[in-house]
Amino acid sequence: MNTPGPSAPADEFVVHTDRVAINRRHGGILVAHGLLAALVVVAMIWISSLDAGPLSILPMLVLLVGQIFQLSYHSFVYGSRIAISEPLTIDGRGFAMNTAAGRMEVPWEAVTGVEVRRRLWNRFLVLRLHPAAQPGSPGVQTDLSARYWTRMQRYGGPMLGAVGIRESYDQIRQAVSYFSRGRVPVG
């Protein structure tokens, strides 16, 4: 049972990863950066064969470093998203979220609201935390670093992207409202 509500009470609501959507989202990006890196290498070989001097390949070298950085970053994001099969679990005590940086369990008393935010064309579900909620606070369990926790609170709380999850934001908001018994404002 994954749909909370009065007609079908459940012990918890689990958000699952949609691997196909993640592959669609990140696969094209990785292929594009891989092809661009290969083109830059070919251009560097061609330019060096012209005997134009050692500084002539410097711009291409800068482009290659940029492509390698992009490939490594997007590979990390892709790998971390695909490795987490259940990014969010909601129950009567609070929520548990798995991220690339670690896991957190937060009681409803430490959650001040749930909202959907937009950044450019992306939507994120944000679970806003009370400013006093810190690792070690009553009910808060986490293996996240203090630095990551501070950064997460600065941006409003843990975020869950719309791409790559099987359950809709409406289902998640209903689950938060149901399991928190209306104590957490859902926007």
DRENKOL-927301 format. One record per atom (N, C-alpha, C): atom name; x, y, z. Coordinates in pm, 1 decimal, always signed. Layout:
<vogus>
VOGU   atome          X          Y          Z
VOGU      CA          X          Y          Z
...
</vogus>
This chain:
<vogus>
VOGU   atome          X          Y          Z
VOGU       N      +85.6     -119.3       +0.0
VOGU      CA       +0.0       +0.0       +0.0
VOGU       C      +88.3     +123.0       +0.0
VOGU       N      +69.8     +204.0      -98.4
VOGU      CA     +154.8     +320.9     -109.2
VOGU       C      +73.2     +448.7     -118.4
VOGU       N      -58.3     +438.7     -108.9
VOGU      CA     -142.3     +557.2     -116.3
VOGU       C     -207.3     +580.1      +18.8
VOGU       N     -161.9     +680.4      +92.6
VOGU      CA     -220.6     +705.8     +223.8
VOGU       C     -356.1     +772.9     +210.8
VOGU       N     -432.6     +759.8     +311.8
VOGU      CA     -562.0     +825.7     +315.1
VOGU       C     -654.0     +747.5     +407.4
VOGU       N     -769.2     +803.6     +437.8
VOGU      CA     -859.2     +738.9     +531.2
VOGU       C     -906.3     +602.6     +481.4
VOGU       N     -922.4     +585.1     +350.3
VOGU      CA     -974.6     +459.1     +299.3
VOGU       C     -867.6     +350.8     +295.3
VOGU       N     -741.3     +388.6     +290.0
VOGU      CA     -634.0     +290.1     +280.5
VOGU       C     -516.6     +331.7     +368.1
VOGU       N     -532.1     +318.2     +501.9
VOGU      CA     -420.8     +359.2     +587.0
VOGU       C     -300.3     +268.2     +565.5
VOGU       N     -184.3     +327.4     +567.4
VOGU      CA      -59.8     +253.3     +550.0
VOGU       C      +35.3     +293.5     +661.9
VOGU       N     +134.5     +210.1     +685.8
VOGU      CA     +232.3     +240.8     +789.4
VOGU       C     +330.6     +347.1     +744.0
VOGU       N     +358.6     +349.8     +613.3
VOGU      CA     +453.1     +447.2     +559.2
VOGU       C     +425.4     +468.4     +411.1
VOGU       N     +476.4     +577.3     +361.3
VOGU      CA     +467.1     +610.5     +218.5
VOGU       C     +610.9     +619.0     +167.6
VOGU       N     +642.9     +537.7      +67.9
VOGU      CA     +778.7     +531.5      +16.7
VOGU       C     +781.7     +586.2     -124.9
VOGU       N     +873.9     +679.5     -149.0
VOGU      CA     +895.9     +734.6     -283.0
VOGU       C    +1006.6     +651.7     -346.6
VOGU       N     +978.3     +601.7     -467.4
VOGU      CA    +1072.6     +515.1     -537.7
VOGU       C    +1140.6     +588.6     -652.9
VOGU       N    +1261.6     +544.0     -684.9
VOGU      CA    +1337.6     +600.5     -796.9
VOGU       C    +1286.2     +542.7     -928.2
VOGU       N    +1270.1     +628.2    -1026.9
VOGU      CA    +1234.0     +587.2    -1162.9
VOGU       C    +1362.6     +584.0    -1245.5
VOGU       N    +1421.5     +466.9    -1255.8
VOGU      CA    +1551.6     +452.9    -1322.6
VOGU       C    +1546.1     +490.0    -1470.0
VOGU       N    +1435.6     +460.0    -1536.7
VOGU      CA    +1423.2     +492.0    -1679.2
VOGU       C    +1427.0     +643.5    -1699.9
VOGU       N    +1356.5     +717.1    -1614.4
VOGU      CA    +1355.9     +863.5    -1626.8
VOGU       C    +1494.7     +921.5    -1598.2
VOGU       N    +1566.3     +864.1    -1501.8
VOGU      CA    +1701.2     +912.3    -1471.9
VOGU       C    +1795.0     +882.6    -1588.0
VOGU       N    +1782.6     +764.3    -1646.1
VOGU      CA    +1864.5     +731.2    -1763.6
VOGU       C    +1836.2     +826.7    -1879.1
VOGU       N    +1708.2     +857.9    -1900.2
VOGU      CA    +1671.7     +952.2    -2007.0
VOGU       C    +1728.9    +1090.8    -1979.5
VOGU       N    +1720.9    +1133.5    -1853.7
VOGU      CA    +1764.4    +1268.1    -1817.6
VOGU       C    +1916.1    +1284.7    -1828.2
VOGU       N    +1991.6    +1189.3    -1776.5
VOGU      CA    +2136.7    +1204.4    -1769.0
VOGU       C    +2211.5    +1137.2    -1883.8
VOGU       N    +2149.8    +1039.2    -1948.1
VOGU      CA    +2218.4     +968.3    -2055.7
VOGU       C    +2258.4    +1059.5    -2170.3
VOGU       N    +2167.7    +1144.2    -2213.6
VOGU      CA    +2196.1    +1236.7    -2323.8
VOGU       C    +2304.3    +1337.0    -2288.6
VOGU       N    +2302.2    +1383.4    -2164.9
VOGU      CA    +2403.4    +1479.6    -2119.8
VOGU       C    +2541.5    +1415.1    -2121.8
VOGU       N    +2550.4    +1292.2    -2071.6
VOGU      CA    +2679.9    +1222.9    -2068.5
VOGU       C    +2730.7    +1193.6    -2209.5
VOGU       N    +2641.6    +1152.3    -2298.6
VOGU      CA    +2682.2    +1125.0    -2437.3
VOGU       C    +2728.9    +1253.8    -2504.6
VOGU       N    +2655.6    +1363.2    -2484.2
VOGU      CA    +2693.4    +1490.0    -2547.9
VOGU       C    +2831.2    +1537.1    -2500.2
VOGU       N    +2856.0    +1532.4    -2370.2
VOGU      CA    +2986.3    +1576.1    -2319.1
VOGU       C    +3097.6    +1481.2    -2361.0
VOGU       N    +3067.2    +1351.3    -2371.2
VOGU      CA    +3166.4    +1255.6    -2419.7
VOGU       C    +3204.1    +1281.9    -2564.7
VOGU       N    +3103.6    +1310.7    -2647.5
VOGU      CA    +3131.2    +1342.5    -2787.5
VOGU       C    +3208.8    +1473.1    -2801.2
VOGU       N    +3171.6    +1572.6    -2722.7
VOGU      CA    +3245.3    +1699.2    -2727.5
VOGU       C    +3390.3    +1681.1    -2684.4
VOGU       N    +3414.1    +1600.6    -2581.1
VOGU      CA    +3550.9    +1574.5    -2537.2
VOGU       C    +3629.2    +1503.4    -2647.4
VOGU       N    +3566.9    +1407.8    -2714.5
VOGU      CA    +3633.8    +1337.3    -2824.5
VOGU       C    +3665.5    +1432.3    -2939.7
VOGU       N    +3572.4    +1523.5    -2970.1
VOGU      CA    +3596.8    +1621.9    -3076.5
VOGU       C    +3712.7    +1714.7    -3040.2
VOGU       N    +3720.3    +1752.9    -2915.6
VOGU      CA    +3830.1    +1839.9    -2872.2
VOGU       C    +3963.4    +1767.0    -2884.8
VOGU       N    +3966.7    +1639.2    -2849.0
VOGU      CA    +4090.5    +1561.9    -2862.2
VOGU       C    +4130.7    +1551.8    -3009.6
VOGU       N    +4033.9    +1525.8    -3097.4
VOGU      CA    +4062.8    +1519.6    -3241.7
VOGU       C    +4114.4    +1654.4    -3290.7
VOGU       N    +4052.9    +1762.6    -3246.5
VOGU      CA    +4097.9    +1895.9    -3287.8
VOGU       C    +4238.8    +1923.8    -3237.1
VOGU       N    +4270.0    +1878.4    -3115.2
VOGU      CA    +4404.9    +1898.3    -3061.2
VOGU       C    +4507.8    +1821.4    -3144.5
VOGU       N    +4475.1    +1699.7    -3183.4
VOGU      CA    +4566.6    +1621.4    -3266.5
VOGU       C    +4585.2    +1688.4    -3401.9
VOGU       N    +4476.6    +1737.0    -3459.5
VOGU      CA    +4484.8    +1802.0    -3590.5
VOGU       C    +4567.5    +1930.7    -3583.2
VOGU       N    +4544.6    +2011.4    -3480.1
VOGU      CA    +4618.8    +2137.5    -3465.1
VOGU       C    +4766.9    +2110.1    -3440.9
VOGU       N    +4796.7    +2008.0    -3360.5
VOGU      CA    +4938.2    +1978.6    -3334.3
VOGU       C    +5008.0    +1923.3    -3458.3
VOGU       N    +4932.9    +1863.8    -3550.2
VOGU      CA    +4994.2    +1814.3    -3674.3
VOGU       C    +5026.2    +1927.8    -3771.5
VOGU       N    +4971.5    +2044.4    -3749.4
VOGU      CA    +4996.5    +2159.6    -3837.7
VOGU       C    +5126.2    +2232.3    -3802.2
VOGU       N    +5191.9    +2191.3    -3696.1
VOGU      CA    +5313.8    +2257.3    -3648.7
VOGU       C    +5291.4    +2406.7    -3625.5
VOGU       N    +5181.7    +2438.3    -3558.2
VOGU      CA    +5148.2    +2577.9    -3532.4
VOGU       C    +5212.1    +2628.6    -3403.9
VOGU       N    +5279.6    +2543.1    -3332.3
VOGU      CA    +5344.1    +2585.0    -3207.6
VOGU       C    +5273.6    +2526.3    -3088.0
VOGU       N    +5344.7    +2516.8    -2976.7
VOGU      CA    +5285.8    +2452.2    -2858.8
VOGU       C    +5170.3    +2530.2    -2795.7
VOGU       N    +5168.7    +2660.9    -2810.5
VOGU      CA    +5060.8    +2739.9    -2749.0
VOGU       C    +4931.4    +2735.3    -2829.9
VOGU       N    +4938.0    +2684.1    -2951.2
VOGU      CA    +4817.8    +2682.7    -3034.9
VOGU       C    +4713.2    +2583.4    -2983.9
VOGU       N    +4754.9    +2482.2    -2909.5
VOGU      CA    +4655.7    +2387.6    -2857.3
VOGU       C    +4607.0    +2425.0    -2717.2
VOGU       N    +4658.4    +2532.8    -2662.2
VOGU      CA    +4618.4    +2574.7    -2528.0
VOGU       C    +4467.4    +2597.9    -2515.8
VOGU       N    +4402.1    +2667.7    -2610.7
VOGU      CA    +4256.0    +2684.7    -2598.5
VOGU       C    +4181.4    +2550.9    -2599.0
VOGU       N    +4230.3    +2458.7    -2682.1
VOGU      CA    +4166.1    +2327.2    -2686.6
VOGU       C    +4188.1    +2250.3    -2556.2
VOGU       N    +4304.2    +2270.4    -2496.1
VOGU      CA    +4333.3    +2204.8    -2369.2
VOGU       C    +4239.2    +2255.9    -2260.3
VOGU       N    +4211.6    +2385.0    -2262.2
VOGU      CA    +4117.0    +2443.3    -2166.1
VOGU       C    +3977.7    +2384.4    -2188.2
VOGU       N    +3936.6    +2371.6    -2314.1
VOGU      CA    +3806.5    +2311.6    -2344.4
VOGU       C    +3801.3    +2165.2    -2300.0
VOGU       N    +3909.6    +2092.3    -2319.4
VOGU      CA    +3913.9    +1952.6    -2279.0
VOGU       C    +3901.1    +1938.3    -2127.0
VOGU       N    +3969.8    +2023.3    -2053.7
VOGU      CA    +3958.9    +2019.2    -1906.8
VOGU       C    +3815.0    +2047.8    -1864.6
VOGU       N    +3750.9    +2142.8    -1930.8
VOGU      CA    +3610.8    +2173.3    -1900.0
VOGU       C    +3519.2    +2055.2    -1928.7
VOGU       N    +3542.0    +1986.6    -2038.6
VOGU      CA    +3458.9    +1870.9    -2073.0
VOGU       C    +3481.2    +1756.1    -1975.2
VOGU       N    +3605.1    +1737.3    -1933.5
VOGU      CA    +3633.6    +1631.6    -1836.2
VOGU       C    +3565.9    +1663.6    -1702.9
VOGU       N    +3568.6    +1790.7    -1662.8
VOGU      CA    +3499.6    +1831.1    -1540.7
VOGU       C    +3349.9    +1804.4    -1553.1
VOGU       N    +3290.1    +1843.3    -1665.7
VOGU      CA    +3146.3    +1821.4    -1686.2
VOGU       C    +3112.1    +1672.2    -1684.9
VOGU       N    +3194.7    +1591.6    -1751.1
VOGU      CA    +3170.9    +1447.2    -1751.9
VOGU       C    +3177.5    +1388.8    -1611.5
VOGU       N    +3277.0    +1429.2    -1534.4
VOGU      CA    +3289.5    +1373.6    -1399.6
VOGU       C    +3174.8    +1420.2    -1310.2
VOGU       N    +3135.4    +1545.9    -1320.2
VOGU      CA    +3025.6    +1597.5    -1238.5
VOGU       C    +2894.5    +1526.3    -1271.4
VOGU       N    +2860.7    +1520.0    -1401.1
VOGU      CA    +2734.7    +1456.5    -1439.9
VOGU       C    +2736.5    +1306.5    -1413.4
VOGU       N    +2852.5    +1243.4    -1421.6
VOGU      CA    +2862.1    +1101.8    -1387.3
VOGU       C    +2835.1    +1081.0    -1238.9
VOGU       N    +2888.1    +1169.8    -1153.9
VOGU      CA    +2862.1    +1160.5    -1010.8
VOGU       C    +2713.5    +1178.0     -980.9
VOGU       N    +2651.2    +1279.3    -1040.8
VOGU      CA    +2509.1    +1304.3    -1017.0
VOGU       C    +2426.0    +1185.0    -1064.4
VOGU       N    +2456.0    +1135.7    -1183.4
VOGU      CA    +2384.5    +1021.2    -1239.0
VOGU       C    +2401.3     +899.0    -1149.0
VOGU       N    +2523.8     +869.6    -1110.8
VOGU      CA    +2549.9     +752.9    -1027.1
VOGU       C    +2484.7     +761.8     -890.6
VOGU       N    +2486.9     +880.3     -831.2
VOGU      CA    +2427.1     +894.8     -698.8
VOGU       C    +2274.8     +886.6     -705.8
VOGU       N    +2215.2     +938.5     -812.1
VOGU      CA    +2069.4     +931.0     -825.3
VOGU       C    +2022.9     +788.1     -852.9
VOGU       N    +2097.3     +716.2     -935.2
VOGU      CA    +2056.6     +580.7     -972.8
VOGU       C    +2079.3     +482.8     -857.9
VOGU       N    +2174.4     +512.9     -768.1
VOGU      CA    +2207.5     +422.4     -657.8
VOGU       C    +2104.1     +426.1     -545.6
VOGU       N    +2026.0     +531.4     -536.3
VOGU      CA    +1928.5     +545.2     -428.5
VOGU       C    +1793.4     +494.9     -480.1
VOGU       N    +1749.4     +380.1     -431.1
VOGU      CA    +1624.1     +323.2     -480.9
VOGU       C    +1501.4     +383.3     -411.6
VOGU       N    +1517.0     +426.8     -287.2
VOGU      CA    +1406.5     +486.9     -212.3
VOGU       C    +1454.0     +618.1     -150.3
VOGU       N    +1443.6     +729.5     -224.2
VOGU      CA    +1497.8     +854.9     -172.8
VOGU       C    +1421.9     +914.7      -55.0
VOGU       N    +1293.1     +881.9      -39.3
VOGU      CA    +1213.6     +945.5      +65.5
VOGU       C    +1114.7     +845.3     +123.5
VOGU       N    +1108.5     +840.5     +255.8
VOGU      CA    +1010.0     +758.2     +327.0
VOGU       C     +939.9     +848.1     +427.0
VOGU       N     +806.8     +843.6     +424.0
VOGU      CA     +725.0     +927.6     +512.0
VOGU       C     +642.1     +835.2     +600.3
VOGU       N     +642.3     +862.3     +731.9
VOGU      CA     +559.7     +784.0     +823.7
VOGU       C     +506.8     +874.2     +934.1
VOGU       N     +444.8     +815.5    +1034.0
VOGU      CA     +383.8     +893.4    +1141.5
VOGU       C     +482.2     +968.0    +1228.8
VOGU       N     +607.2     +924.9    +1233.9
VOGU      CA     +708.5     +993.7    +1315.0
VOGU       C     +769.5    +1112.8    +1242.5
VOGU       N     +783.4    +1105.2    +1110.8
VOGU      CA     +847.7    +1210.3    +1032.9
VOGU       C     +888.1    +1157.3     +896.4
VOGU       N    +1000.6    +1204.4     +847.2
VOGU      CA    +1045.3    +1154.9     +717.0
VOGU       C    +1190.8    +1111.4     +727.0
VOGU       N    +1226.0    +1021.7     +637.4
VOGU      CA    +1364.3     +977.2     +623.3
VOGU       C    +1402.0     +999.6     +477.1
VOGU       N    +1515.1    +1064.7     +455.2
VOGU      CA    +1558.2    +1094.6     +319.1
VOGU       C    +1700.0    +1043.4     +297.9
VOGU       N    +1719.2     +976.6     +186.6
VOGU      CA    +1850.9     +930.1     +144.9
VOGU       C    +1901.1    +1022.5      +36.0
VOGU       N    +2021.3    +1075.0      +52.9
VOGU      CA    +2082.6    +1161.8      -46.3
VOGU       C    +2220.8    +1107.3      -80.4
VOGU       N    +2284.5    +1169.1     -176.6
VOGU      CA    +2420.8    +1128.6     -211.6
VOGU       C    +2516.4    +1155.2      -96.3
VOGU       N    +2483.0    +1252.2      -11.3
VOGU      CA    +2570.1    +1288.4     +100.6
VOGU       C    +2545.0    +1203.7     +225.1
VOGU       N    +2431.2    +1134.0     +230.7
VOGU      CA    +2400.7    +1052.8     +348.2
VOGU       C    +2250.8    +1040.5     +371.8
VOGU       N    +2216.1     +997.3     +489.9
VOGU      CA    +2076.2     +974.8     +526.0
VOGU       C    +2038.3    +1064.3     +643.6
VOGU       N    +1912.8    +1108.3     +643.3
VOGU      CA    +1861.9    +1188.3     +753.7
VOGU       C    +1723.2    +1138.2     +791.6
VOGU       N    +1696.0    +1139.5     +919.8
VOGU      CA    +1563.5    +1109.9     +973.0
VOGU       C    +1522.2    +1227.9    +1058.9
VOGU       N    +1408.2    +1288.0    +1024.3
VOGU      CA    +1365.1    +1411.7    +1089.6
VOGU       C    +1220.4    +1395.3    +1135.4
VOGU       N    +1189.5    +1426.8    +1264.2
VOGU      CA    +1051.0    +1417.6    +1312.7
VOGU       C     +967.6    +1534.4    +1259.6
VOGU       N     +835.5    +1516.9    +1261.4
VOGU      CA     +746.7    +1622.6    +1212.0
VOGU       C     +760.3    +1751.4    +1292.2
VOGU       N     +798.6    +1741.9    +1417.5
VOGU      CA     +814.3    +1861.5    +1499.4
VOGU       C     +924.1    +1953.4    +1445.2
VOGU       N    +1018.2    +1899.2    +1370.2
VOGU      CA    +1129.0    +1978.3    +1316.6
VOGU       C    +1104.3    +2025.5    +1174.3
VOGU       N     +987.3    +1994.0    +1118.1
VOGU      CA     +953.4    +2033.5     +981.3
VOGU       C     +855.1    +2149.6     +987.7
VOGU       N     +888.9    +2261.2     +921.0
VOGU      CA     +801.1    +2378.4     +924.7
VOGU       C     +710.3    +2389.8     +803.4
VOGU       N     +731.9    +2307.9     +702.2
VOGU      CA     +645.2    +2312.6     +585.6
VOGU       C     +700.9    +2232.9     +469.3
VOGU       N     +613.2    +2211.6     +372.4
VOGU      CA     +649.4    +2142.1     +249.4
VOGU       C     +598.9    +2227.7     +134.4
VOGU       N     +685.1    +2251.2      +36.7
VOGU      CA     +645.0    +2332.9      -77.8
VOGU       C     +716.8    +2285.8     -203.3
VOGU       N     +662.2    +2325.6     -316.5
VOGU      CA     +725.4    +2296.2     -445.2
VOGU       C     +785.7    +2426.2     -496.3
VOGU       N     +914.9    +2421.6     -526.7
VOGU      CA     +985.1    +2538.7     -580.3
VOGU       C    +1029.0    +2510.8     -722.4
VOGU       N    +1045.7    +2618.7     -795.6
VOGU      CA    +1094.9    +2607.7     -933.3
VOGU       C    +1229.4    +2677.2     -944.4
VOGU       N    +1320.3    +2611.8    -1014.5
VOGU      CA    +1447.9    +2671.9    -1053.3
VOGU       C    +1460.6    +2649.8    -1201.5
VOGU       N    +1457.0    +2758.6    -1274.9
VOGU      CA    +1453.7    +2751.7    -1421.0
VOGU       C    +1336.1    +2663.4    -1460.9
VOGU       N    +1360.9    +2552.3    -1527.8
VOGU      CA    +1252.1    +2466.7    -1571.6
VOGU       C    +1236.6    +2343.4    -1481.9
VOGU       N    +1309.1    +2336.4    -1372.4
VOGU      CA    +1304.6    +2221.1    -1282.8
VOGU       C    +1217.6    +2249.8    -1161.1
VOGU       N    +1146.3    +2146.4    -1115.6
VOGU      CA    +1065.0    +2157.3     -994.8
VOGU       C    +1128.6    +2072.2     -885.4
VOGU       N    +1126.5    +2125.2     -762.1
VOGU      CA    +1182.5    +2055.5     -646.7
VOGU       C    +1082.8    +2059.5     -532.6
VOGU       N    +1065.2    +1946.4     -467.4
VOGU      CA     +987.3    +1941.3     -344.9
VOGU       C    +1083.0    +1973.7     -231.3
VOGU       N    +1051.4    +2075.7     -152.2
VOGU      CA    +1138.7    +2119.6      -43.3
VOGU       C    +1070.2    +2090.5      +89.2
VOGU       N    +1140.3    +2019.4     +174.8
VOGU      CA    +1093.8    +1993.1     +310.0
VOGU       C    +1165.7    +2093.2     +401.1
VOGU       N    +1097.4    +2202.4     +434.9
VOGU      CA    +1160.4    +2307.7     +514.6
VOGU       C    +1177.1    +2263.8     +659.1
VOGU       N    +1297.1    +2284.1     +710.9
VOGU      CA    +1327.7    +2243.6     +847.6
VOGU       C    +1330.1    +2364.4     +939.9
VOGU       N    +1294.4    +2342.3    +1065.3
VOGU      CA    +1301.2    +2447.1    +1166.6
VOGU       C    +1448.0    +2485.9    +1184.6
VOGU       N    +1477.5    +2615.7    +1200.3
VOGU      CA    +1617.6    +2658.1    +1216.0
VOGU       C    +1688.5    +2592.5    +1334.4
VOGU       N    +1613.8    +2553.8    +1437.0
VOGU      CA    +1676.4    +2491.0    +1553.3
VOGU       C    +1703.2    +2342.2    +1532.5
VOGU       N    +1647.7    +2285.5    +1425.0
VOGU      CA    +1669.7    +2143.0    +1397.7
VOGU       C    +1811.7    +2123.0    +1347.7
VOGU       N    +1889.7    +2056.5    +1427.5
VOGU      CA    +2029.9    +2029.7    +1396.0
VOGU       C    +2057.8    +1882.4    +1421.1
VOGU       N    +2165.0    +1829.5    +1364.1
VOGU      CA    +2202.9    +1692.6    +1400.5
VOGU       C    +2223.5    +1683.1    +1551.6
VOGU       N    +2161.8    +1584.3    +1610.2
VOGU      CA    +2169.5    +1568.9    +1755.2
VOGU       C    +2048.5    +1626.8    +1826.8
VOGU       N    +1966.1    +1706.1    +1758.2
VOGU      CA    +1841.5    +1755.2    +1819.0
VOGU       C    +1751.2    +1635.0    +1846.6
VOGU       N    +1654.9    +1649.4    +1937.8
VOGU      CA    +1566.1    +1536.4    +1967.5
VOGU       C    +1496.0    +1484.5    +1841.8
VOGU       N    +1515.1    +1356.8    +1814.5
VOGU      CA    +1450.9    +1291.8    +1700.6
VOGU       C    +1526.2    +1302.6    +1569.8
VOGU       N    +1620.1    +1394.4    +1559.3
VOGU      CA    +1695.0    +1412.5    +1434.2
VOGU       C    +1814.3    +1317.6    +1434.4
VOGU       N    +1817.1    +1230.4    +1337.0
VOGU      CA    +1929.1    +1137.7    +1320.9
VOGU       C    +1983.3    +1154.1    +1180.3
VOGU       N    +2114.2    +1170.2    +1168.9
VOGU      CA    +2173.0    +1189.4    +1037.2
VOGU       C    +2320.2    +1153.1    +1039.5
VOGU       N    +2369.0    +1118.8     +922.3
VOGU      CA    +2512.6    +1100.1     +907.1
VOGU       C    +2569.9    +1205.7     +811.8
VOGU       N    +2490.6    +1310.8     +788.4
VOGU      CA    +2535.9    +1422.5     +705.2
VOGU       C    +2636.5    +1507.0     +782.4
VOGU       N    +2728.9    +1567.3     +710.5
VOGU      CA    +2825.1    +1655.8     +776.2
VOGU       C    +2754.3    +1784.2     +820.5
VOGU       N    +2811.8    +1849.9     +919.1
VOGU      CA    +2754.5    +1975.9     +968.1
VOGU       C    +2753.0    +2080.5     +856.9
VOGU       N    +2855.6    +2080.9     +773.7
VOGU      CA    +2863.3    +2176.3     +662.6
VOGU       C    +2749.8    +2153.7     +563.1
VOGU       N    +2723.8    +2027.9     +529.3
VOGU      CA    +2615.4    +1995.8     +436.0
VOGU       C    +2480.7    +2032.6     +496.9
VOGU       N    +2462.8    +2004.7     +626.7
VOGU      CA    +2337.5    +2036.3     +694.9
VOGU       C    +2312.5    +2187.2     +691.6
VOGU       N    +2415.9    +2266.2     +718.5
VOGU      CA    +2403.1    +2412.0     +717.2
VOGU       C    +2365.7    +2461.9     +577.9
VOGU       N    +2431.4    +2408.6     +476.3
VOGU      CA    +2400.3    +2448.6     +338.5
VOGU       C    +2257.7    +2409.8     +301.8
VOGU       N    +2215.4    +2292.1     +344.5
VOGU      CA    +2080.5    +2245.6     +314.3
VOGU       C    +1977.5    +2337.7     +380.0
VOGU       N    +2000.8    +2377.9     +504.7
VOGU      CA    +1906.5    +2466.9     +572.0
VOGU       C    +1905.0    +2606.0     +509.5
VOGU       N    +2020.1    +2651.0     +458.3
VOGU      CA    +2025.1    +2781.7     +394.0
VOGU       C    +1933.9    +2786.0     +271.2
VOGU       N    +1925.9    +2674.2     +199.3
VOGU      CA    +1842.8    +2668.7      +79.7
VOGU       C    +1701.7    +2621.3     +109.4
VOGU       N    +1667.7    +2606.1     +234.7
VOGU      CA    +1530.2    +2575.4     +270.9
VOGU       C    +1508.1    +2436.1     +324.1
VOGU       N    +1598.8    +2345.9     +306.1
VOGU      CA    +1581.1    +2209.0     +353.4
VOGU       C    +1614.6    +2110.8     +244.7
VOGU       N    +1596.5    +1981.8     +273.6
VOGU      CA    +1627.2    +1882.7     +170.0
VOGU       C    +1530.4    +1895.3      +53.1
VOGU       N    +1582.9    +1874.7      -67.3
VOGU      CA    +1503.2    +1889.6     -188.5
VOGU       C    +1496.6    +1756.8     -262.6
VOGU       N    +1383.3    +1732.4     -325.8
VOGU      CA    +1363.3    +1613.3     -406.4
VOGU       C    +1316.6    +1657.8     -543.5
VOGU       N    +1395.6    +1628.3     -646.0
VOGU      CA    +1361.8    +1668.9     -782.4
VOGU       C    +1247.1    +1588.1     -839.7
VOGU       N    +1172.3    +1649.1     -929.9
VOGU      CA    +1056.1    +1582.2     -989.8
VOGU       C    +1097.5    +1473.6    -1088.0
VOGU       N    +1211.1    +1490.1    -1154.2
VOGU      CA    +1256.1    +1390.8    -1250.7
VOGU       C    +1323.5    +1277.5    -1175.3
VOGU       N    +1283.2    +1157.3    -1204.7
VOGU      CA    +1348.7    +1041.9    -1145.3
VOGU       C    +1276.8     +980.8    -1027.5
VOGU       N    +1153.4    +1024.7     -999.5
VOGU      CA    +1074.4     +959.4     -894.5
VOGU       C     +943.8     +911.6     -956.3
VOGU       N     +894.3     +799.1     -905.2
VOGU      CA     +772.0     +740.9     -961.5
VOGU       C     +645.8     +806.2     -906.8
VOGU       N     +648.3     +848.9     -782.9
VOGU      CA     +530.0     +907.8     -722.0
VOGU       C     +524.5    +1056.7     -754.2
VOGU       N     +403.5    +1109.5     -764.3
VOGU      CA     +387.5    +1250.9     -798.6
VOGU       C     +399.7    +1337.5     -673.6
VOGU       N     +423.5    +1465.9     -696.1
VOGU      CA     +430.9    +1560.1     -584.5
VOGU       C     +298.4    +1566.9     -509.7
VOGU       N     +187.3    +1554.0     -581.4
VOGU      CA      +57.5    +1557.1     -514.2
VOGU       C      +43.5    +1440.6     -416.7
VOGU       N      +88.8    +1322.1     -457.3
VOGU      CA      +84.7    +1206.8     -367.2
VOGU       C     +173.4    +1229.7     -245.2
VOGU       N     +290.0    +1287.1     -267.4
VOGU      CA     +381.5    +1312.3     -155.6
VOGU       C     +322.0    +1415.1      -60.3
VOGU       N     +263.6    +1521.1     -114.8
VOGU      CA     +201.7    +1622.1      -28.9
VOGU       C      +85.0    +1564.8      +51.0
VOGU       N       +4.6    +1479.4      -13.4
VOGU      CA     -105.2    +1413.9      +58.6
VOGU       C      -51.6    +1325.4     +170.0
VOGU       N      +57.9    +1255.0     +142.3
VOGU      CA     +118.1    +1168.3     +243.6
VOGU       C     +169.8    +1250.3     +361.1
VOGU       N     +232.7    +1363.8     +333.4
VOGU      CA     +282.2    +1450.1     +441.5
VOGU       C     +165.2    +1499.9     +525.3
VOGU       N      +60.3    +1544.5     +459.8
VOGU      CA      -56.7    +1593.8     +532.6
VOGU       C     -119.7    +1482.9     +616.3
VOGU       N     -128.4    +1362.3     +559.7
VOGU      CA     -190.0    +1249.5     +631.2
VOGU       C     -104.9    +1204.4     +750.1
VOGU       N      +23.3    +1181.3     +726.6
VOGU      CA     +107.5    +1126.7     +832.2
VOGU       C     +145.1    +1229.4     +938.8
VOGU       N     +149.4    +1356.5     +902.7
VOGU      CA     +178.6    +1459.1    +1002.9
VOGU       C      +50.3    +1502.4    +1076.3
VOGU       N      -61.1    +1447.4    +1034.5
VOGU      CA     -192.9    +1480.0    +1093.0
VOGU       C     -222.8    +1628.5    +1081.1
VOGU       N     -180.8    +1687.8     +970.1
VOGU      CA     -209.0    +1827.7     +944.3
VOGU       C     -120.8    +1926.8    +1017.9
VOGU       N      -21.1    +1877.5    +1092.6
VOGU      CA      +66.6    +1967.9    +1169.8
VOGU       C     +164.8    +2042.6    +1080.9
VOGU       N     +196.7    +1988.4     +963.2
VOGU      CA     +293.1    +2049.6     +874.5
VOGU       C     +219.1    +2115.6     +759.0
VOGU       N     +235.2    +2247.6     +741.2
VOGU      CA     +169.9    +2316.3     +629.2
VOGU       C     +224.6    +2263.1     +494.7
VOGU       N     +132.8    +2230.4     +406.7
VOGU      CA     +170.1    +2178.0     +275.9
VOGU       C     +127.7    +2278.6     +171.1
VOGU       N     +226.9    +2329.6      +97.0
VOGU      CA     +197.9    +2432.3       -4.8
VOGU       C     +214.3    +2382.6     -144.7
</vogus>
